[in-house]
């Protein structure tokens, strides 16, 4: 199945080329057909370095993680993607583990595959205590409202394109992954968690965990999406 990787990126010039090289190299065993880097209004050389590394660069000037993911998803669909994989631009996730997110879709055992850092390995210094708590609390609330058994709400994930096109994604903030998950739950899409690793970012400061404001805003979006969609749509049987 044609697999295209989408990387939302904002001011990641020191990290992006390495991630693209790893995705297009031996680490992914030739599974990746195309890498799309979505430049979300960077003020540095993110776009140029991504293109030099072999990525297709899409530009989304409207700030927001969801805006970047949507732009990348639409570009991937135009290029004929059957599977879309989302990965961060900071090298915190490992391209070498991508097969565990793709194989369940290829084998038709899942429509959405989530990389769980809780089931996998979190390197020392990669996740602050407040992130661990917020992630745990968000997953617990989602499980209670949607009848799921998730351990993590991480960004490293894959989805079958024919599933994605039914979701009508609307959340253009850090709540994008949450919206994707709860809408799949509502539609009885098979959701599978697989263990993945989580490393400290190679360079720079995280837009989410790097500041108190970023962490609070992300938590607000995630919790808001979780509760809002539980009220809007039916709870699965």
C-alpha positions as CSV (number, residue, x, y, z in Angstrom):
1,X,0.0,0.0,0.0
2,X,1.3,3.5,-0.9
3,X,2.5,5.0,2.3
4,X,3.1,8.8,2.6
5,X,4.5,10.4,5.7
6,X,3.3,13.8,6.8
7,X,5.5,16.0,9.0
8,X,4.1,19.3,10.4
9,X,7.0,21.6,11.0
10,X,7.5,25.1,12.5
11,X,11.1,26.4,12.8
12,X,12.8,23.0,12.7
13,X,15.7,23.7,10.5
14,X,18.2,21.9,12.7
15,X,16.1,18.7,12.9
16,X,14.1,18.3,9.7
17,X,16.7,17.0,7.3
18,X,17.7,14.2,9.6
19,X,14.1,13.0,10.0
20,X,13.5,13.1,6.3
21,X,16.8,11.2,5.5
22,X,15.8,8.5,8.0
23,X,12.3,8.2,6.6
24,X,13.6,7.8,3.1
25,X,16.6,5.7,4.0
26,X,17.2,2.1,5.2
27,X,15.5,2.6,8.5
28,X,12.1,2.3,7.0
29,X,13.0,-0.6,4.7
30,X,11.6,1.1,1.6
31,X,8.1,1.4,2.9
32,X,7.8,5.2,2.5
33,X,6.9,6.4,-0.9
34,X,6.9,10.1,-0.2
35,X,7.6,12.4,2.7
36,X,5.6,15.6,2.9
37,X,6.9,18.4,5.2
38,X,4.3,21.0,5.9
39,X,6.0,24.3,6.6
40,X,3.6,26.0,9.1
41,X,5.0,29.5,8.6
42,X,8.6,29.0,9.7
43,X,11.0,31.9,10.0
44,X,14.0,29.8,9.4
45,X,15.3,27.4,6.6
46,X,13.0,24.5,7.5
47,X,11.4,24.4,4.0
48,X,14.7,24.6,2.1
49,X,16.4,21.9,4.2
50,X,13.4,19.6,4.0
51,X,13.4,19.9,0.2
52,X,17.1,19.4,-0.1
53,X,16.7,16.2,2.0
54,X,14.2,14.8,-0.5
55,X,10.9,15.8,0.9
56,X,7.9,17.4,-0.9
57,X,7.3,20.7,0.8
58,X,3.8,22.0,1.3
59,X,3.1,25.5,2.8
60,X,0.4,26.2,5.3
61,X,0.7,29.8,6.6
62,X,-2.2,29.4,9.0
63,X,-0.6,28.5,12.3
64,X,-1.9,25.4,14.1
65,X,-0.9,21.8,14.3
66,X,-4.2,20.7,12.8
67,X,-3.9,23.2,9.9
68,X,-0.5,21.7,9.1
69,X,-1.7,18.1,9.4
70,X,-4.7,18.8,7.2
71,X,-2.6,20.5,4.5
72,X,-0.2,17.5,4.5
73,X,-3.1,15.0,4.5
74,X,-4.7,16.6,1.5
75,X,-1.4,16.7,-0.4
76,X,-0.8,13.1,0.4
77,X,-4.2,12.1,-0.9
78,X,-3.5,14.0,-4.1
79,X,-0.4,12.0,-4.5
80,X,-2.3,8.7,-4.2
81,X,-1.6,7.8,-0.6
82,X,-3.4,4.7,0.8
83,X,-1.8,5.1,4.3
84,X,-0.8,8.3,5.9
85,X,1.7,8.3,8.8
86,X,2.1,11.4,11.0
87,X,5.4,12.0,12.8
88,X,6.9,15.0,14.5
89,X,9.8,17.0,13.0
90,X,12.1,17.0,16.1
91,X,13.4,13.4,16.0
92,X,11.6,12.5,19.2
93,X,10.0,9.5,17.4
94,X,12.0,6.9,15.6
95,X,11.4,6.3,11.8
96,X,12.9,2.9,12.3
97,X,9.8,1.9,14.2
98,X,7.4,2.9,11.5
99,X,6.7,-0.6,10.3
100,X,4.8,-1.4,13.5
101,X,2.4,1.5,12.7
102,X,2.0,0.5,9.0
103,X,1.8,-3.3,9.1
104,X,-1.5,-3.6,11.0
105,X,-3.2,-1.5,8.3
106,X,-1.6,-3.4,5.5
107,X,-2.7,-6.6,7.2
108,X,-6.2,-5.2,7.6
109,X,-6.2,-5.6,11.4
110,X,-6.7,-1.8,12.1
111,X,-7.8,1.4,10.4
112,X,-6.0,3.7,12.9
113,X,-2.8,2.7,14.6
114,X,-1.5,4.8,17.5
115,X,2.1,4.8,18.7
116,X,2.1,4.4,22.5
117,X,5.0,5.7,24.4
118,X,3.6,4.3,27.6
119,X,3.7,0.8,26.1
120,X,7.1,1.5,24.7
121,X,10.1,3.3,26.0
122,X,10.4,7.0,27.2
123,X,14.0,8.0,27.3
124,X,15.3,10.0,30.2
125,X,14.4,13.6,29.9
126,X,12.1,13.1,27.0
127,X,8.8,13.8,28.8
128,X,8.4,16.1,31.8
129,X,6.2,15.0,34.8
130,X,3.4,17.4,33.9
131,X,3.3,15.9,30.4
132,X,3.1,12.4,31.8
133,X,0.2,13.4,34.1
134,X,-1.7,15.3,31.4
135,X,-1.3,12.5,29.0
136,X,-2.5,10.0,31.6
137,X,-5.5,12.1,32.5
138,X,-6.5,12.8,28.9
139,X,-6.3,9.1,28.0
140,X,-8.3,8.1,31.1
141,X,-11.1,10.6,30.2
142,X,-11.2,9.4,26.6
143,X,-11.4,5.8,27.7
144,X,-14.3,6.5,30.0
145,X,-16.3,8.5,27.5
146,X,-15.7,6.4,24.4
147,X,-15.2,2.9,25.8
148,X,-11.6,2.6,24.7
149,X,-8.5,1.2,26.5
150,X,-5.8,3.7,25.3
151,X,-2.6,4.4,27.2
152,X,-1.3,7.3,25.3
153,X,-2.3,10.2,23.0
154,X,0.9,10.6,21.2
155,X,1.5,12.2,17.7
156,X,3.2,9.2,16.0
157,X,0.3,7.4,14.2
158,X,-1.0,6.0,11.0
159,X,-4.4,5.9,9.3
160,X,-5.9,4.3,6.3
161,X,-6.9,7.0,3.8
162,X,-10.4,5.6,3.1
163,X,-11.0,6.0,6.9
164,X,-9.5,9.5,7.0
165,X,-11.8,10.8,4.3
166,X,-14.9,9.9,6.3
167,X,-13.9,11.8,9.4
168,X,-14.5,15.4,8.4
169,X,-11.7,16.7,10.5
170,X,-12.3,20.2,11.9
171,X,-9.9,20.7,14.8
172,X,-7.0,22.8,13.6
173,X,-5.1,22.9,16.9
174,X,-3.2,20.4,19.0
175,X,-6.6,18.7,19.4
176,X,-6.2,17.2,15.9
177,X,-5.0,13.7,17.1
178,X,-7.7,13.6,19.7
179,X,-10.4,14.4,17.2
180,X,-9.1,11.7,14.8
181,X,-9.2,9.1,17.6
182,X,-12.6,9.9,18.9
183,X,-14.2,10.1,15.5
184,X,-12.7,6.7,14.6
185,X,-14.2,5.4,17.9
186,X,-17.6,6.7,16.9
187,X,-17.4,5.0,13.5
188,X,-16.4,1.7,15.0
189,X,-13.0,1.8,13.2
190,X,-10.6,-0.7,14.7
191,X,-8.0,1.3,16.7
192,X,-4.8,-0.4,17.7
193,X,-2.0,0.8,20.0
194,X,1.6,-0.4,19.4
195,X,4.7,0.4,21.5
196,X,7.0,3.1,20.3
197,X,10.0,5.0,21.7
198,X,10.1,8.6,22.7
199,X,13.4,10.4,22.7
200,X,14.4,14.0,23.7
201,X,14.2,16.3,20.7
202,X,17.5,16.7,18.9
203,X,17.6,20.5,18.9
204,X,15.5,23.5,19.8
205,X,12.5,23.9,22.2
206,X,9.2,22.1,21.9
207,X,6.2,24.3,21.0
208,X,4.1,22.3,23.5
209,X,6.1,21.1,26.4
210,X,8.8,23.7,26.0
211,X,6.7,26.4,27.7
212,X,4.0,26.4,30.4
213,X,1.7,28.3,28.1
214,X,2.1,25.7,25.3
215,X,1.4,22.9,27.7
216,X,-1.7,24.5,29.1
217,X,-3.1,25.3,25.6
218,X,-2.4,21.8,24.3
219,X,-4.2,20.3,27.4
220,X,-7.1,22.7,26.9
221,X,-7.5,21.7,23.3
222,X,-7.2,18.0,23.9
223,X,-9.7,17.9,26.8
224,X,-12.1,20.2,25.0
225,X,-12.2,18.1,21.9
226,X,-12.6,14.9,24.0
227,X,-15.6,16.3,25.9
228,X,-17.2,18.2,22.9
229,X,-17.3,15.2,20.6
230,X,-18.7,12.9,23.4
231,X,-21.7,15.3,23.5
232,X,-22.0,15.7,19.7
233,X,-22.0,12.1,18.6
234,X,-23.4,8.9,19.9
235,X,-21.4,6.8,22.3
236,X,-20.4,3.5,20.7
237,X,-22.3,0.4,22.0
